[in-house]
C-alpha cells in the first residue's frame, strides 16, 4: 500500500469511527415523559417533546442534562444530541381547573376567565373566519390558554363584529367598530370589578387578528403584544412603543403573509429594537410528526395517536425523519385516516399544520411568549416607579 493510499485508508477509518461515535451519542438520548425526533449522523439539534400534561397540571420544565437543552421551560424544544449521553425528564406542575364564562357584551360574544389579582389579562383575537370560541377550543390554541392561566394570567376572547367573513376592521379610530368594542368590554369588566384599573392588559392576535392586535395595543395603551403568523399594522408600527413578540411560521402559505409578511415582521422588529423598544422575532420551523403527536387532541389516547401516525407513515405522507412530505392543506392526508378517527379530522389537521409550520396557530412558543409578557409588565412597572 502506498503512503497516499495508507493515509486515505487511515482517514477513512477515523471518519467511520467518528460517525459511529456520533451515532452512539444520538442513540443515547433518553426522554422520560416525552418523545424525541429521529436524528441522523452529524445533526447537532434534536427535537424533544413532553407528553400531554396529566389532568389538572401543565408542563413545567425539563430536568436532567439540561445544559444542552435550548429552552428548559418549553414543552417542545431542541437538544444537542452529539456532545454526550443525555437523559431528560419532562416534569409538570399543578394547575387548577378553570372554565370560561360566555356573555354578550357590546353586541358581540365574549368568553373570559379572570382569576383574582391576575398577573395580567390577555385579550385574544382570532384569525379570519374564526371566533372567540374557536380561538379557545382549537387544539394548539387551547394549550396556550391553559399555560397562561396556570401562570396567573386571565383570558378574554371576543368575536369580531363581522360575522360573515370573521374579519377584524383595520380602520383607524373612531370609526373602527372592533376597537370600540374592545374599549367597551374593558370598561364593562372594570365597572363590574372583574378587571382592576391597574391590571396589566396584553394582547395575542392570530393572522389578521394579529394585525388588529397591534392597533389595540397602540390605541388603548396595552403593556405588550404577541402577534402570531402576521405582522403589525403598517400604520402604527413605526410609532408604537408597545413591546411586541412575533411568532411566524417558516412555511406560511397565505397570500396575506407568506415570505413577504415574515420579512415585514422581521423589519418591524428591527425598527422597534432600533428605537429601544423590547421586541422579539421567532420563526417556527417544521418538526417531526412523531408517534405521540396526536395525543394532545381531546379524547384521543396515546394508542390512538400511534394508529394515526402509522396510517400516515404507511401511506407515505411522512419521510424518513417523520417530516411531512407535502403541505397538509392540500395533500389529501384525510383519506389515510382510519374511519374511527374521521370525527377528529379538524384536530388532526391543526396538529399537522403546526408540524408543517404553515399558516396556523402553534403552541411551541407558549413559554417564551408568557415570559416576554412578564418581562414587559415588570419593565413597565419599574418605569412607573
N, C-alpha and C positions, 0 to 999 in steps of 0.2 A: 504494500500500500504506500503510495507517495505521501510526502509530508502534507501536501494540499488536501488530498483525499482524507488523510488521517485527521486533519483539523476539522474538515467538514463533518466527518463521522462523529468526532467528539462533540462538536457543536450540536449535531442532531440529537445525540444522547442527552446533552444538557438541556436542550429545548424540550424534549419529551419529558424529562424529569420535572422541569418547571411546570409544564401543563398538567402533569399528573399531580403535582403538589397543589396546584390551583383547584383541580377537580376534587381533591380530597378536602380542601378547605370549604369548597362550596357544598359538599355533601354533609358537612358538619354544622350547618345552621339548624339548630333545634328550636322550634317555636311551640310553646305551650299556650293553650287557649287561643290559637291562631293558626294562620296559614302563611306559606311563603311561595313566591313565584319560582318557576324553573329558571335556573341560571346556567348560562353557557360559559365555556372557558374564557378567561380574561375579562369577563364583565365585572365591573367594580361596584355595581349597585344591584341590590336585590330588593324587590318589593315585599313587604310583610303586611299582614292584615290581622287585626284582632277579630275573634269570633264575636257574633252579636252579643250584646250585653244581656246578662240574666235579668229576669223581671225585677223591677224597682231598682235598677242600677244603670250606670253609664260607664263607658271606658274611662279609665283614669290615666294610666301610663304604662310604659314598658319597663320591666325590671330585668336585671341580669347584666350582660355585657353591653351596656347602653352607650359606652363611649364611641361605639361605631354606628349608632342609630342617628339618623338625620333629625328626627323630631320625636322625642320620647313621649310627648303628650298627644300625638296623633295616632288614631286607630289604624290609619293607612299611612305608611311611611317607607323609608328606604334604609338599608343597612349595607355596609361594605362587607361582602362575603369572602374576601380574599386574604384578609390580614391574619386571621386566626380562627380557631374553633369558637363558635358563637352559640350561646344559649340565652334565649329571651322568653319572657313570660308576659302576656297581656294581663293587666290587673284592672279591677273595676271598683267603683265607689258607690255607696248607696245614693239613690235618687228617689225622692218622694213622688208617688204618683200624682198626676195633675190632669185636669180636663179643661177644655176651653168653654167659655160662655159665649153664646151666639146672640147677638141683638141686631136690630136695625137702628142705626144712628145716622142722622143727616141723610136718610133715604137710601143708605147702602148697607149691605150685610157686613157685620164686623164680628170677628172672633177674637177673644182676648183671654189671656191668663196673666194676672199681675199679682205676684206674691207681696206680702207685707215688706216694705222697705227694700225694694229691688235694687240691685246693683245698677241697673239701667233698664229702660223699656225699649225693645227693638220693634220698630214698625216694619212689617214685611210686605213687599209689593210684588205681586205675581207677574208673570210674563204674558204676552199677548195670547188671548184665548183662555186665560186661566181665571182663577177666582181665589178668594180668601180661603175657601175650603180646600181647593186643590193644592194650594201652597202648603197647607198644614198636613195633608194626608198623603201626598206623594212620597214614595219610599225614601229617596235621598234627602228631600227637604224636611221630612218628619224627623230625621235624625238630628238635623240642625236645631230644631226646636227643643228636642229632648236634651241635647247638650247645653243649650243656652239656659233653659230653666234650671237644670242641675247646677249651673254655675251662678245662679242667683238672679238671672235676668227675667224680665217679663216679656210677653209677646203680644203684639196687636197686629192682626191681619185684616185687610178690608178689600172689598171689591172696588174695581174702577167703576165710574159712572156708566161708561159704555158697556152694556151687557150684550151687545150684538157681536162685536169683534173682540171684546175683552181687552181693550186698549186704554192706556193712560193718556190723558191730554198732556202735551208738552208746551202748551201756550204759557206765556208769562202771566203773572197775576196782574190785575184781579180777575181776569177772565178765564181762569183755569178752574173748572168745577172740581177736579180731583184735589188740587191744592187746597181749595176752600173746604172740602170735606175733611181732609186731614186736620186742618186747623179746628174745625168744628168738633171733631171726635176728641181731639186733645182737650179742648175746653170742656166737653161733656164729662170725660173721665176725671178731669181735675175737679170740676164742680161737685162730683159725687164722692170725692176723696179716694178714688182708686189710683190716681197718679198724683203724687205730691208736686207742688210747684217747683221743687228743687231736684226732682228725679231726672237724671240724665236721659235724654231722648236720642235714639240711634236709629239707623235705617239699614235695611237689607233689601235690595231690589234685584230682580232677575230679568235679563233680557230688556225689553222696553221698560219694564218696571225698574231696572237699574238706572236707565237714563232719567226716569221720573224721580227716583230717589235722590239723585243729585240736585234736582230742583227743590225737593222738600227740605233737604238739609241746609241748602243755601238760603232759601227764603224764610225758613222757620227756625234757624239757628240751632240745629241739632249738633250733638257732640262728635259724631263720626258716621261714616257711611261705608257699607260693603256692597260693591257692585259686582254682580255675577254675570258672566257671558255678555258683557256690554261695556260701553264707555260712558263717561259723564256727558251731560248736555253741553254742547259746544258753547252755548250762550252764557253759561255761568262758570265753567271750569277755569278760565283764565283769571277769574276774580275770587273764587271761593277760597275760604281759609279753613274749611272743614276737613279734618283728617279722613283720608279715603283709602280703602284697600280694594284692589281689583283682583277678581278671580276669573281668569279667562280659560278657554279650552283650546288646546292646540289644533284640534280638527274641527273647529267651529265651521258649520256648513250653511249658516244662514246668511242671506244676502245683506241683511242689516248690519251684521258684524263681520264674520269671516276674518281673513288675514288683515284686511284694511282696518277693521274695527279693533282688532287686537293691537295693531300698531298705533292707532289713535289713543287707546287706553294707555299704552306704554309712554307715548309722548305727553299725555296728561300727567302721568306720574312724575316724569322728569320736570315738568313745569311746576308742579306742586313742591317737589323737593327743592327745586332751584329757588323757590320763594320761601323756603324754610318751613313748609307745611308737611306734617307727617303723612307719608304715602307709601304704598307697597304694591308691587306688581307680581302676580303669581300666575304662571301658565301651567295648567293641568295637562299632563301627558297621558297617552294611552297606557293602560295597565292590563294585566292578565285577567282572563275570566277563569279564576281558579275554582275548584270543585265546590267550595262552600260559599261562593259569592251570592247565590240566590237565597241563602238562609235568612238574609235580612228582610226579605219580602214577607209581609204579615201573613201568618198562618201556614207558612212553608217550613218544613223541618230540614235538618241537616241532610237527611237521606233524600228528601225531595230535591234539594239543591244538587246533589250528586247525579240524580236521574236526569235533571235538566241539562247539567253540564255534559254528561255523557251523550245526550241526544245531539247537542251542538257539535261536540267533538267528532262523533262518528259520522256526522253529515258534512264535515269539512268546513264548518264555519270558524274554526279556530286553527291557528298554525301550531308549529312545534313548541312554541313558547306560551301557548294558550292565549295569544292576542287575536282579536277579531280580524279576519282577513278582508272584511269589507264593512262599509258603513251600515250599521243595523237599521238605519232609517229606510233603506231600500234593498236589503239583501234577502228578504223573504225568509228570515230565520224562523218566523212563526210556524211555518209548515213543518218544521222538525220537532216542535214541542209536542210531547205526548198529550193525548186528548184530556186526561185528568187535570192537566195544568193550563188548559185554554182559558179558564176564568182569571188566570193570573198574568195574562199577556202584558197588560199595562205595566204592572210592577216589574216584570222581567225586562221589558223594553227600557224602562227607566234605568235599571241596573246596567244593561248593555250600553246605553248611551253614555253613562259615566265611565264605563270601561274603555269605550272608544274615544272618549274626550271630544264628543261633538256638542252641539248646542243644547245643553240641558243642565239643570242644577246638579251638583255633586257634593257629597258630604266630606270629602277628603280633607278639606281645609277648615273644618269646624273649629278646631282648636286654635289655629293661627288667627282666624277672624275674631273669635271671642277674646283672645289675648290682645289683639290690636284694639278692640273696643275698650278693654280695661285700661290699657296704657293711655289711650286718648282721654278717657274720663279722668284718670289720675293727673295727666298733664294739664287739663283744663281746670281742675280743682286747684292745682298748685299755682296757676296763673291768677286765679280768683283771690287766693290768699296773698 
